[in-house]
Amino acid sequence: MTDEPIRPAIVTVDDDPGVSRAIARDLRRQYGENHRIVRAESGEAALEALRQIKLRGGQVAVLLADYRMPGMNGIEFLEHAMDIFKYAKRVLLTAYADTDAAIRAINVVDLDYYLLKPWDPPEEKLYPVIDELLAAWRRTEHKAVPETKVVGHRWSARSTQIREFLARNQVPYRWYSTDEAEGQALLAAANTGDQLVPVVITPDGEVLVQPDDHELAGKVGLATTPAQEFYDLIVIGGGPAGLGSAVYGASEGLRTVLVEKTATGGQAGQSSRIENYLGFPDGVSGAQLTTRARAQAAKFGAEVLTTCEATDLEINGSARTVKLSDGTAIAGHTVILATGVAYRQLPASGCAELQGCGVYYGSALTQAEDCRDQDVYIVGGANSAGQAGVYLSRYAKSVTLLVRAPSLAKSMSFYLIQQIGAIENIDVRTCTEVAQVHGAEYLESLTLRDMNTGTTETVSTSRLFIFIGAAPLTGWLDGVVARDEHGFVLAGPDLGGDPDGWPLDRMPYHLETNVPGVFVAGDVRSDSAKRVASAVGEGAMAVMLVHRYLEKI
Ligand SMILES: Cc1cc2nc3c(=O)[nH]c(=O)nc-3n(C[C@H](O)[C@H](O)[C@H](O)COP(=O)(O)OP(=O)(O)OC[C@H]3O[C@@H](n4cnc5c(N)ncnc54)[C@H](O)[C@@H]3O)c2cc1C
């Protein structure tokens, strides 16, 4: 992006080309160095220019409009312009005969000044006025926003998903609610109504109406299609295990591609603070760890594709082909399955209907700001629920952890139980489950059940976060890769002495599945440790075994 849209604009509109050029010339001479001077010859053309500036994240400091213009007169133009740039200072250019109209406009469009034509000499009649208006404008809220903008409704599930998608992929964005004036101004600039949100505006000013993840990824600079036809290593899943595999694979010279369904970072990417990862005595946020790992993978030349879901695995001789949800496929010599686990759904009635509208799975980070001064409930008794509780307690009025077990001792790390105990606005309710979730368009209340007595209580809340464990989504490997009774992938010694369909005269390597050249790492592996460090370690170890496999084919 150039710095053009960042320089605030002075926009002038006059239907007489001669006058229009003259005023633009005078403005450029005095203000051109620090401002963009934009000239239009009709109200419509000027409004279109304003929309483009708005969508690109630019600012308009001053608007000068001729009063007498055919079609849209200057007052009408300034009225529309206010919807897009509320803080721009407004000047009407009038002839002496139109002074009355200009005075009336002071009330209609909150006019800042009317300037009588001609304005010669500008040093006396034009520049002092503009100087004063620019100084006044600088004192208002007018920050340029060059990054991606998302306009949506806080109770729209898709708006929530898009915010989370961008956040988890480390794409900087600014959120605007449709309730805010600036949100409405952006919708006006995009020419879309409230009904079509969420609307995403890219840094180049492109408007995406209710985009899906794949379209969005492509427009905000995330790679979505492979650059090569064949790879040494295809890594499926972009959590710690997958990123670990990609870093080690690419750094050791393997042509490596990583395929991620949603966003790199996996579960770890959603953690507010990982305290037990080696080398970070003060803890590290999942987002930080992910950003660094992703940059490291890219530095070594690994391709990282997002919004690409693996849906099938085919074995054709020594080639392994991974089919993707968009109908394309990627082929390679070896595959590492690093698909982790996905959140288990809370079975309480009414819960599924309100997902994204007050009910969230694991999205404590992106929702934290909206929890300010709210009573927030968290379901779950493991570390992920505890971390979310600690994090949200900085924003919310109160945080209540709902735990089915009689204590946290068995499910949560000692250090976290201590932390929670020391935070005044966190309450832990043990032996409690969510029986029902209520709300028409968004979450309004919960019915909680005491598991000892069976008594119920209804509590008002608009925020429920759920962290109740996770399951591997490995159904797509049916008939190809062997798994245990819970769907976790079996590897090495866990396959038993005589693995089903194993074709080679050696036994599978430690992290190798029942298909030669297809390895597994991280949480998706049967009996894995479910920790960031072990996932990263297994990712690295799987690459070592990939080398051993490649030496022999
Ligand atoms: C909130 C939270 C806090 C945590 N805190 C800690 C902590 O403090 N310390 C600790 O050690 N551990 C912690 N954990 C656990 C830790 O994050 C996991 O053990 C670790 O992330 C596992 O890494 P993984 O790469 O195996 O799987 P995941 O992190 O689950 O990543 C798997 C990735 O694969 C992708 N994927 C799945 N299916 C497909 C497909 N078909 N095609 C393409 N991509 C696919 C997913 O979208 C996901 O990005 C926490 C977990 C959570 C949820």
The ligand as an ORCA input file, in Angstrom:
! r2SCAN-3c Opt
* xyz 0 1
  C      -7.356    -22.943     25.674
  C      -6.262    -23.978     25.747
  C      -5.180    -23.785     26.586
  C      -4.133    -24.717     26.622
  N      -3.075    -24.476     27.450
  C      -2.017    -25.331     27.452
  C      -0.881    -25.057     28.252
  O      -0.829    -24.086     28.995
  N       0.176    -25.910     28.184
  C       0.171    -27.015     27.366
  O       1.171    -27.711     27.309
  N      -0.921    -27.307     26.609
  C      -2.007    -26.497     26.626
  N      -3.124    -26.783     25.868
  C      -3.100    -28.000     25.043
  C      -2.286    -27.753     23.765
  O      -2.711    -26.549     23.168
  C      -2.441    -28.909     22.786
  O      -1.940    -30.056     23.394
  C      -1.689    -28.636     21.477
  O      -2.190    -27.493     20.838
  C      -1.806    -29.827     20.533
  O      -1.212    -29.494     19.315
  P      -1.581    -30.250     17.960
  O      -0.808    -29.559     16.894
  O      -1.392    -31.686     18.135
  O      -3.130    -30.057     17.736
  P      -4.052    -28.754     17.662
  O      -3.478    -27.664     18.469
  O      -5.413    -29.246     17.988
  O      -3.981    -28.317     16.125
  C      -4.552    -29.105     15.112
  C      -4.807    -28.256     13.877
  O      -5.211    -29.086     12.802
  C      -6.255    -28.450     12.066
  N      -7.042    -29.480     11.391
  C      -7.874    -30.390     11.948
  N      -8.405    -31.184     11.003
  C      -7.910    -30.753      9.799
  C      -8.099    -31.171      8.453
  N      -8.880    -32.219      8.141
  N      -7.455    -30.494      7.472
  C      -6.628    -29.446      7.780
  N      -6.421    -29.021      9.054
  C      -7.045    -29.669     10.056
  C      -7.037    -27.705     13.134
  O      -7.787    -26.649     12.560
  C      -5.920    -27.243     14.077
  O      -5.448    -25.960     13.714
  C      -4.189    -25.892     25.820
  C      -5.296    -26.098     24.991
  C      -6.334    -25.162     24.950
  C      -7.523    -25.404     24.067
*
